[in-house]
Amino acid sequence: MTRLRGGPLLALLTFLAWLLVMLLAGPDPGEPTPISAMVTEGIALQLVLAPLFLLLVTRLVDFGDLGFRAPALRHLRLLWLPLIYIVAIFAIGVSAGLPPARQITFVALNVLLVGLSEELMFRGVLFAGLRRRLSPWPAVIAVTLLFGSVHILNAFITGSLTAALMQALAASLSGFLFIALRIRTGSLTLCIALHALWNFAAFMATLAQGDIDPAEVARMSLAAQLTPALFVAPLFLYALFLMRGLNRRIGAGPSA
């Protein structure tokens, strides 16, 4: 079967279609729902349909090397900082008391689907498509900003635009780390696993401490609202370090 050659236009059209699947198969925007409730009560339909859609698209369209390979062992040492974060966040959940095993199972399944869907969309299809027309830095910045921006749509789920904007900022900073690791290791699989672990730890901490009322977020001081972004700022700085010599690095392929 002859596959279409995927460039920027097809990548962006795929992104818009993926976003439409997420919105149409997601919860009713007229009924604000805590995100934690969506991942503890079953498998979210949109999280199943979105990655299936992307896997179908990548069978029909050739976006080049998407990185579905295990990372080299030497690349695992690059994970030291994000793993410290993940262990610390998970420890908060453990110390406050983990939810029932049934909820933990649903969270694990849902975050794995999120990791697959978002990494394949952004650090896979979108980055590969944009790279066929753009130089490395513009492609990296575009992917990172789009990844952060889609989290603003969580306002339709939670009912709080302020909380969604803060989440979008934090997601942009952490998303920059994911694409740095994608480039340094050449492995999208590693990014999927790390993304899933990050979300799993975050949900364990959130479920243990309880959801913050979205209305309360709007009443917080600006410094308090920016806390999630400030928390992940060191990961952004670490990603900048990993991205040194980006133009040369992409041309040479993955390296330690």
N, C-alpha and C positions, 0 to 999 in steps of 0.2 A: 504494500500500500504506500503510495506517494504521500508524504506529509508536507503540509504548508511550512514555509520558512517563517518562523516567528520573529518579527521585529517589534519596534516600539508601539506601532499602532495596534497590532494584534495583542500585545501584552497589556496595553491600556484597556482595550475592549474586553479582554478576559477579566481584568480587575473590576471593571464596571459590572460585568455579568455576575462575577463572584459576589460582589457587594449586594447586588439585587437578590441573589439567592439567600444571602444572610438575612436581609431585611424581610423578604416575603415569608421565609420559613421561620422567622424569629417570633418572639412573643408579641402580643397586641400592644402597640405603642400607647394606646389609650389607658392601659392598666400598668402603672409603674410597678416594677418587680425588682427586688434585690438580686443582683447578679449571682450571689452565692446560692440563692434558692433555685436558680436555673440549673446549677450544676450538681445539686445534691438530691434532687427528686426524680432523676431519670436521665436518659441520654437526650440532649438537646437536638431536635430535628435538624436545625440549620448547621450544626457542627458535624452532622453526618453527610448532609447533601453537599455542602461547600467543598470539602476535599474530594468527594466523588466526582464532582463537576470538574475540578482541576485535573484530576488524574485522567479523566476522559479527554480533556482539552490537550493535555501533553501527549496523548496517544495520537492525536490528529495533527498537532502542530509541533514542529521541531524548533524549540527555543535554545538548542545547544545543550551543553553540559549543565544539568541542574544540580549535580552534586550528591546524587543518591549513592553514597559510598561511606563505609566506615572511616573515621579519621585515623591517621597514622598515630601510633602510640606516642610519638614525640610531641604531637599536638595537644595531648591531654593536659600537659603542664600549663598551657595557656588558660586553663579553666580555673586556676587557683583562686582568683578574686571572686568571680561569680559564684563559685562553690562555697566560699566563706559566707557570702550573702545568703545563699539558699539554706545552708545549715543553720545559720543564726535565725532566719525567719521561721524555719521549721521548729527550732527549739522553742520559740515563743508559743507556737501552737501546742507543743507537747507539754510545756510548763503550765499552760492554762487549761489543758484537758482536751484531748482529741474527740471529735464527734464519733457517733456509732460507726461500726465497720461498714454498714450498708452505704452511708453517706460518703465515707472515704473511697469506697469502690467507684461510686458514680463520679466523684470528683476526679479520680485518677483517669477514668475512661474519657471524661469530657476534656480534661486538660491535654491529654494525648492527641485528641482530635483537633483541638485548638492549635497545638504546636504544629501538627502536620499541615493544617489548612493555612495558617498564617505564614509559616516559613516557606511553604511551597508557593504561595501567592507572591509574597514580597521578596524574600531573599532567593527565590527560585525563578519563577516565571517573569515577574516584573523586572528584576535586576538583569536577568539574562536578555530580556527583550530590549530594555533601554540601552544596554551595553553595546548593542549592534549599531547604535546611532550616536550615543553620547560618549564622551570621555569618562574615565572612572569617577572622578569627584562629583560631577553633576548627576550621574546615575545614582551614586550612593546617597547624595543629599535628597534627591527626588524620592527614592524608595523610603528613606527614613522619615521624611515629612508626611508622605502618604500613609505610612504605617501608623504614625502618631495621630494623624487626622481622623482615621476611621474610628478611633476610640471616642471621638466626640459624639458619635451616633449612639453611644451608651446612654446619652441623655434621654433618648426615647424609651429606654428600658427602665432607668432609675428615676426619671422625672427631674433630674438635677443637671442643668447645663454647667454650673460651676464645678461640680464634682467631675463631670465628663471632661472639661477643659484641663483640669489638673491631672487627670489620668492620661489624657492625650500628651501632655508635656512629659510626664514620667515615661510613657511608652516610647516617645521619640528618643529619649536618652538611652533607655535600655535597648531599643531597636537598633541604635547605632552600634552597640556592642555585638548584637547578633550578626549584623552584616560584616563587621570587622572579623569575627570568627569565621564566617562563611568564606571570606576572601583569604584569610591566613591559612585555613585548613583545607579549603576546597570541598568541605563536607557539609552538605545541607542536613544530613542525618544527625550530625552532632548538634546543629542548631535546633532541630526539632526536639531532640532529647533534652537539651538545656532549657528550652522554652517551656516544655511540659513540666520539668522539675521546678522551675521558677514559679509557674502558676500554681502548681500543687502546694508548694510551701506557703505561698501567699494565701491561698484559700484555707489551709489548715490554721494559719494564724488568725484570719478573719473570722472563721467559724468559731474558733475558741473564744475570741473576744467580743463577737457580735458585730453586726453591720452598723455602720454609722448612719444615722438618719440623714438622707440627702439634704433636707432642709437645714440641718445643723451645719453642714459644710458651708452654705452660703453665708452663715452668720459668723464664721470663723475669721480671724485676722488673716491678712494676706500671707504672713509668715507661716501660719498654721496650714493654710491651704497649699502652700508650696512645699510642705514637708516631704511628700512622696518624691517630688522631683529632686529636692536637695539630698534625699536619702540615696538615690541612684546616681547622683552626679559623679561620684568617684568612678563608677562603671563607664560613664561617658569619657572621662579623662583617660581611663585605661584603654578604651577603644581607640582614642586618638593616638595613643602610644603604639598600639598594634597596627594602626593604619599608616605609620610613617613609611615614606617611599611607596605610596599607593600605586602610582603609575608604573613604576618599575616592577612592583610585586605582582600586579595582575598580568603583566606581560610574561613574567617568569614562571607563574603558577604558584601553588601552595608552597609555603616554606615555614620553617620554625622561627 
